[in-house]
Amino acid sequence: MRIVIIGAGPVGLGAAYRLQELGHRDWALYERGEKLGGLASSHTDSAGFTYDIGGHVMFSHYKYFDALVEKMLGADHTRLLRESWIWMRDRWIPYPLQNNIRHLPAAELLECLDGLVDVQGADASSARDFGEWSELQFGAGITRHFMRPYNFKVWAHPLEMMSKDWIAERVAVVDLKRVLANIINERDDLSWGPNNMFKYPLHGGTGRQHRPL
């Protein structure tokens, strides 16, 4: 049987690697672009700065993928603390916003706190969709000022058209006491999430060719 793989992005490259691993030799991979990688590729500009096309390709808790990354990188890697920022209200606010609302203008900060207090004890698991889940989880303020505009920009769909079941550990839920402590102590909260520390290639970005298949 001849096997054809269309596209040398991360999925296509992964399929080729797995076929080779299983002993298949009668396969071919086709890519229309000049370089491999797709959303796992990197671009170096004229000033020498390297940009990854996709920002999440090194984030994983899948043992097979993690073992493959370990094999490909060897010692040629570093560990990074994820640091993300949101440009909002003419200022940079650390991600996730819901943990760092102290940076918002006073009126919006108060609205977000009011919303958080209002939903204390609410059962977000009863929500019918992502929009209702956001309202029950974060309150009206954070949902209006951030969750709706941000997620519409990312997914190009109203939140009411999206299921809440995909969220899992992707969306930081709010601990009101932690938020209040961040405000009082003027502390930025950057360490949330399953991917706050991740392995990353030492040179060349995610698109560097480290070892042949």
CORNOR-V691803 format. One record per backbone hydrogen bond with DSSP energy under -0.5 kcal/mol. CO is the residue of the C=O (numbers start at 1). NH is the residue of the N-H. Records with the same first field share a line. If there is no record, write none. Layout:
CO = NH ; NH
//
This chain:
3 = 28
4 = 6
5 = 7 ; 30
8 = 37
9 = 13
10 = 14
11 = 15
12 = 16
13 = 17
14 = 18
15 = 19
16 = 20
17 = 21
18 = 22
19 = 24
20 = 23
25 = 27
26 = 3
28 = 5
30 = 7
37 = 10 ; 40
38 = 41
41 = 53 ; 54
43 = 45 ; 51
45 = 48
49 = 45
51 = 43
56 = 59
58 = 60
61 = 63
62 = 66
63 = 67
64 = 68
65 = 69
66 = 70
67 = 71
68 = 72
69 = 73
70 = 74
73 = 76
75 = 77
76 = 202
78 = 200
80 = 82 ; 198
84 = 95
86 = 88 ; 93
88 = 91
91 = 88
93 = 86
96 = 99 ; 100
97 = 100
100 = 103
101 = 104
105 = 109
106 = 110
107 = 111
108 = 112
109 = 113
110 = 114
111 = 115 ; 141
112 = 116
113 = 117
114 = 118
115 = 119
117 = 120
119 = 122
122 = 124
123 = 126
124 = 127
129 = 133
130 = 134
131 = 135
132 = 136
133 = 137
134 = 138 ; 139
135 = 139
138 = 142
139 = 143
140 = 144
141 = 145
142 = 146 ; 147
143 = 148
146 = 150
147 = 151
148 = 152
149 = 153
150 = 154
151 = 155
152 = 156
158 = 161
159 = 130 ; 131 ; 162
162 = 130
164 = 167
167 = 170
170 = 172
174 = 176
175 = 179
176 = 180
177 = 181
178 = 182
179 = 183
180 = 184
181 = 185
182 = 187
183 = 186
188 = 190
193 = 196
196 = 82
198 = 80
200 = 78
205 = 208
208 = 210
//
